[in-house]
Amino acid sequence: MLGFLVFDKPVGLTSHDIVGMMRAVTGIKKIGHTGTLDPFATGVLPLAIGPATRLIQYLDESVKVYDATLQLGVSTTTGDPEGDVLKEAEVPTLSRVQLEAVLAGFIGPQMQTPPRYSAVKVDGKPLYSYARKGQDVTAKPRPIRIDAITIVAHDGAHLQVRVQCGRGTYIRVLAEDIGLALGTVAHLTALRREKSGSFTLDGALSAGGLSEVVTGRPDWQNTLRRRHGVERPPWQERPVVREVLSGRLITPLQAIGHFPVVELDAAEVKRVRNGGFPPPSEDDRYALAHCGELIALAHRTERGPRLLMVIPTSA
């Protein structure tokens, strides 16, 4: 298997849990994910399978889309439903026009301070390690970008919005900031990632869908995870699972569709695979392909074209 698989992460599992699950059912050790989702969050989790893990750094995930639900009037220690209640405040009565005016103030580039419960590191340690010990340590604000915020629903106590933003944006922090701007407090109660770069929910594999492939049953909680006192049904042979999942893969060439492509002939493919110089291009970075297969990535330098990496064959 070589390529990318979009997984629709369910509530309750970490991104690493999904990777571990995929490794177990396929027998493939080299699997990675891009863009961590918190356990309470759901939606698009791109998985890189096999040698495709080397392409993660070249993916264009500069645009993210989230469906977020905020509970107004209550803030928590973590900014999400997993934390303890920190503060409660009255929620002012706001019209849709007033809501839209406040949300419009968040559009554009800005600085955002990462939440205390996050994996951002300070002095070599993640922030959550300090927070769990009761130590008040903060990270430096980072530049983010909000492209659009659209109201999906509002019932007074809850506000559901669709957010399009740049990578590195913490929706938990945005939810808290929106609450303050509305004259109250808030925290995130639900979050679903609908898009991460070119990866979307269209055709994404759900946990139930994976369970169907592996065991013929959709109840993944009982079929894909070991639970005390619950007998797990037998799994399908790994080669069969790999064959089925291979049909759902996004190819490496599709995944880096933002790269200009230079088509190679058979002789050039052989030369590049043996480490030879790639053909030149006017683009700074470009893909080398042959008959729909990504062969390598290259870039232009002062000394001429050079290879960035060669993609191993899927065989």
N, C-alpha and C positions, 0 to 999 in steps of 0.2 A: 504494500500500500504506500502510495506517494501522493500527497496532496493535502487539501484542507477540508475539514468536515465542520459544518455549522451545527452546534448542539444548542437546543432550547433548554437552558438550565432551569430546573424546577426549584421551588422554595425549599430551604432546609439543607441543601448541599453546598459545599464550597467548590470553587473552581478546581481546586486540587483533587477533591473527591471525584469529579467528573473524569479527570485525567487518569486517576487510579482505576476507575471503573472501566474505562476504555482499554487500558493496558491489560486488565484482567481478562476481558472477554475476547480480545484479539491476540494476545500474546506478544504484542509489539511494545517494546520498552521505550522507544524514542517517540514520545508523544508530548506535545506541549500546548499551552493555551496562550491566547493574547487577551489583554484587557480583563483583569480580574473582576468578578462580580461578587458582592457580599452574599452571605448565605440567604438572607431574606429576599434578595433580588432574583429576577428571572430573565429569560430571554437569550439573546445572541451571545454565544461563547464560541469563538472560532478555535478549532483544534487543528494543530499542525501534526500530520502523520508522517512518520519516517523521516527521510532526509529533508522534507519540507520544513522541518523545524529551523533549518538554517536560513530560511527565507523570512522568518518573522520580522527581523530587523528592517527588511525592505518593504514591508506592507504599508499601504497608505490607509491608515485608520484615523485620519485627521478630522473626520466628521462622524459624530455619534448622534443617535436619536434615542430618546428615552420617553417612556410614558411614566409619569411620576404622580403619586397621590400624597398630598400633604394633609396632616391633621392640624388645623389651626387651633390656637389656644392652649397647646401643650408642647413643651419642649422636653427632650430627654438627654441623658448624659452622652449618648452616642449619636444623637441626631437621627436615629431610626428606631423601629419598634423593639430592638433588642436591648435598649438601654433602660435605665430607671427614670421615672418622671423627675425632671429637674425643676420645672416651673410651670405654673398655670396662669393664664391671663384671659381677660375678656376678649371676645372677638367682635370688632366693630361691624356694623351692618354696612356692606359695601355693594354697590351696583356693579354690573359687568363692565360698564365704562370706567369706573374707578379702578377695578381690578386690572383691566387692560392697561390703564395709564401707569400703574405701579410696575407691572411686569415689563412694560416698554423701557423702563429705566435700567433694566438689567441687560439690555441688548448691547452687544459690542465687546471689545477687548477690555479686560479689567484684571485686577490682582485678586487672588483668592488664597486664603490661609488654609492649608490642609487640616482636616479634623484631627483631634487628639487621638481618636481611635482609627488609625490608618497605618499602612505599612511604610509610609515615608520615613526615611531614616534621619536621625539627628545623632551625631557623634557615633555612627556605626550601629545604632540600635533603632528598631522601628518605634514610632510614636506610641503604638498601643502597649508596648512593654513598659513604658514610663507611666501611662495612664492607669494600667492595671495595678501599679504599685502606689498610686495616689500622687505621683509626681507631676507637677504642672509644667510640662515642657511643650513648647510650640515650635513649629517649623517656619521658615521664612515664607512670606507670601509668594505665590507663583503666578505668572501670567496665564490667563485662560481666555476663552472666547465663547460668547453666547450668540448664536446666530438668530434664534427665534424661540419664543415661548408662546404657545397657543393654549387657550383655555379649552379643556375637554368637558369638564363638568364642575359645578360649584353648588353646594347645598348649605353654605354658611359655615358649617364645622369642617368641611373637607373641600379641598381644591385639587382637582385633577388637571394636570397640564402636560403638554407634549413639548419636550425641550430638544432643540437641535444645537449642538455645541461642539467645541473642539476637544481633542483628547486631553486627559489630565484634569478634567472638570469633575469636582465632587458635587453630585446632585444633593447629597445630604447637607452640605454647607449652603448651597443655593436655596434649599428649602428653608433653612433657618433664616437666611438673609431676607427671603421673601416675607416670612412671617413678621420680622421686625419692621420691614418697609410698609406692611399693612397695618401696623400699629398694635401687634400682638406678638405671640411666639408661635413656633411651629416645629414639627418634625416630620420626617418621611415615613409613611406607613406602607407604601408599596412602590416598587420600582421594576420596570420591565424595559430591557434594552431591545429596541426594535431594529437597530442598524449600527454597525461598526465598520466604517469604511464601505467596502463593496459587499460585505457580508450582511445578509438580512435574514428575517425569519422565514422567508419563502423557501419551502423545502427543507427547513431545519429538522434535525432528528431530535425527537423528544425522548425522555427517559422511558416512557411507555413504549415508544417505537423501537428503541434499542432492546427492551425486554422481549418484545414480540420476536425480534430477530434471533435472540439468544435462547429463549425458552418457549416461544409460542404463546406467552401470556403477557398481558399489558401491565400487571401490577408489579412495577419495578421495585417497590419497597420490600416485597417478599421474594423477588426472584434474582435481583442483582446485588442485594446487600445481605450480609450475614446478620440474622437477628436471633437473639437467644431464645431457644425454645421453638423456633420456627424452622421447619425443614425446607431447605431451598431445593427447587426442582432441578433436574439435570440440565446442564448447558449444552448447546449445540457445539460441535467440534469447531475449533478456532479457525481452521482454513475455510470452513463454510461461512462463518461470521465475517471473515475478512473479505471473502468474495462478494457477499451481499452488500457490505458497507462500501466496497470499492466503487460500486455503481452510483453512490451518492457523493463521491468526492468532487471537489472543485479543483481543477488541475492547477499546478504551479503557474502556468502561463496565464490562466484566467485570474488567479489571485493577484498577480502583479500587472494587471491590465493598464495601470497608469504609466508603465514603462514603454517607451517607443520600442518597436520590434524590428530587428534586422534579421531577414530570412537567410539561412545558411544552406549551401548545397551539401551533398554527402561528403565530399572531400574536406570542406571546411569544418563539418561536424567532427570528423576524425581528428583534424588538427587541433581544434579547440579542446576536445576531450583529452588530448595528450599534452595539454598545457601550452599550446602554441598561441601566438598573438591573435586576437580577434580582429575582424574587419573593422575599419574606422566608421565613425558616425559623427554627425554634427551635434548630436545630443550629448549632454554631460554624462548621463547614465542611460543604459539601454539594455534590452533583452536580446539574446541570440536564440533563435528558434528554428526548428526544422519540422515541417509537416504537423504543426500544432503542438509540438513537444518543446518545452523549455530546455535549452541546452546549457546556457550559462548567462550570467549577468556581467556586463562590462562597463567601463567608464573611460572617458577621454582624459588624458593627462598631457603635460607639457612634453613628455617623451613619446607620446603616441598612445594608441588604445591599449588598455590593459584589462585583464580579467579581474572581476570582483570575486566570483565564485563559479564553479562548475557544478551542475546538478547531476548527481548520480542517476543512473538508469533505474527504472522501476523494477527491473528484473531481479 
